């Protein structure tokens, strides 16, 4: 799946899955435009991949739109930026809820609007992948804000599929299960916490950011020309149990 000559905008590219997508995309020949909040992360990514970088706090709607405009033109878009605030449902703060929705859902809307308008003005065509989560399907404890946001991402994906399809723009979502980013590995290497999840995962292991990145790049590529409007679990079979 060569991506030579293509430009991919990746939000949340500073860490975790977003960084893996940016690195793998660059290895496949794409020019990466990386959006993230932390300047140091972007500096390190640029040194490794040659990515063009834009530092932005996507919880700020105006800043998100300005950064998206600065990232254009692009062939493909990956909305990977996401945050989580763990709180029991009865103690979930309105401020926490609003911030999580702003980054995970509203920024996806805004950046996708900017990308799609540019693609349509250029004659159409392209692909968007939204990075969601199996939390969109499962009511994990303490994940009220996060689960609501990822359900929103999946719903937004379906609407975008219908409305952007006539312009030749495909839209899909991937829904990773537990993925061993550097941050997640600290928690999920604890057998007490990991055992119940692993027991429900037919693969018997958690995923890696690189494994999710492979699926994302496939969905962007022409090899996935007939894949449109899906919310695809990348979870080692967790959702099948």
N, C-alpha and C positions, 0 to 999 in steps of 0.2 A: 504494500500500500504506500507507494511513493507519494509524498506531498510536496514534491519539488515545485517551486514557483508559486506556492499558495501561501497566503497569510492567514494566521489563526490568532484571533483575540482570545485570551484566556484570563478570566477574572479569578481572583483568589490564587494567583500563580506563585505566590511567595513561599507556600508551604504545602505539605501533604499531597493530596491527589492533584491539585492544581499545578503544583510544581512538577510532578511526574508527567502530567500531560504536556507541559511546556517543554520539558527535556526530551521526551520521546518524540514529540512533534518536530523539534529542531533536528533530531537525529534522522528523521524521515525526510528532511529537506525543506521543511516549512520555515517561513519567517514568523517568529512569535512576537506578538505585542502583548506584554504582560502587565496586568493591573493588579495591584495589591496595596495594602495599607502601610507595610513596613518597608522603608527605603533600603535598609540593609539587606533584606531578603532579595529585593529587586537587583541591587548591585551585584550580589553573588550569582543570581540567575543570569544576569547579562554577561558576566565574565565567563560562565560555563557555556552559554548557548548563543550569545550574540543577540539576545532578545532586545527589542525596543521596550522600554519600561515607562510606566506611568504610575506614580504614587497617588492613591486616592482613598478616601474614607467613603465607602459605598453606602453607608448609612445616611449620608447627606445627599438628598435627591438631586440638588442642583450640581453638586460636585460629580455625582455619578454620570449625569448627562453630559457634562463638559468633558469628562475623561473619555466617555464613549465616543464623542465627536472627535476628540484628539486621536483616538485609536484607528479611525477610519482612513482609507478604505480597507476592507478585509474580505477574504473569501469565506471564512468560517468563524463561528463564535462558540465558545464554551463558557457557560455561566457556572463557575465553580465556587465563587466566594460564598462562604457560609459561616455562621457563628451559632453557638448554643449557650443557653443559660439554664443550668439544671436546677429546677425548683419543683417541689411537690405542687400538684394542681391547686390545692387549697391555699397555697402560699405564693402562687405565681403573681409577680408584680406586673402591673400594667406597663411600667417602664421597660421591664425585661421583654415582655411580649412584643411591644412596639419596636424595640431595637432589633429583635430577631427577625420580625417580619420585614423591617426596612432593608436589612442586608440580604436576607435569603430570598424574599419574594419581590419586593418593590424594585430593588436594583436589577433583578433579572428582567422585570418588565421594562425598565428604562433602557438598559443597555441593549436589549433585544429590539426595542422600538427604533433606536438610533441605527443599529446594524441593518435592520430590515428596510428602513427607508432608504439607506444608501444603496443596498442591493437592488431595490426596485428601481431607483433612479438610474442605476447602471444597466438595467435590462433584465434584472431578476436572476434567480439561481442562487444556490448557497445552502448552508446547513447550520443548524443550531443544535447543540447538545446541552441540556440543563442537568446539572449534577444534583440529584435529589437524594433519597435515602429510603431504606426499608422502614424507617420510622414513619413514612407516609402511610404505610399499611398496618403498622403495629403500634399499640398504645403502650410504649415503654414507660415505666415509672419515671417521674421527674422530667418528662420530655414534652410537657404541654405546649410550650412555645415552639419548640423545634418541630414536633410532629405536625402541628398546625401549619407551620411554614412550608414543610415539605409536601404536605397535602396540597397546599396552595401552588407550589411549583408544578406538581403533576397536573392539576387542573389547568393552569396557565399553559402548560405544554400542549394540552389537547386543543385549547382555543387557538393557540398560535398555529398549530398544524392545519386547522381548518381555514384560517384566514390568510395564512401566508402560502399555503399550498398552490393556489392559482398563480402565484408569482415564481413558482419553481423553488421555493425555500422549504426544505425538509426540517422538521423539528422533532427531536426525540429527547427522552430523559433516561438516565441511568440511575438505578437505586442501589447503591452499594450497601452491603451489610457491614459488620465490623471490619474495618480496614486498618492495618497496622502502620499508620503514620508514626512519626517519632513521638508525637504527643500521646496518641492512643495506645501505643505499645506499653507505656508506663502502667496504664490501668489494666489492659487486657492480657498482660503476661501473668497476672495474679490468678492462680488456679481456682481460687474460691469464686472469683467473678467470672472467669472465662468458661469454667466447666459447664454451667447450664446452657450457655449459647453454643458451645462446641457440640454438646450432646444433641442439639437440634440441627446441626449442620452436617448433611451427608458427606460433604467433602472431608470433614474432620479437621479443618484448619481455617483460619481467618485469611482474608485477602490482603494483598499488598497494593500500595498506590499504583505501582507499575501495571498490575493486572487490570485495574480499573481503567487506567490510561489506554491500554490496548483496545478495550471495548469502545471507549470514547472516540478514538481515532478511526476505528472501523466505521462507526456511525457517521462520522464526518465525511468519509471517503465515498468515492463513486461506487465502490463495491457494495455499499448499503443503499443503492438507489431506490430500492423498493421497500425500505424500512422507514416508516413514517408514522409518527403519532404514538409510539410505544413508550411505556414506562417499564424499563427492563431491569429486573433485579440482578445484581452482580454480587451474589451472596453465598456461593458454594452450595446452594440448594436449601438454604434456611426457609425460604418461603414455601417450599414444597412439603414441609413437615407439619 
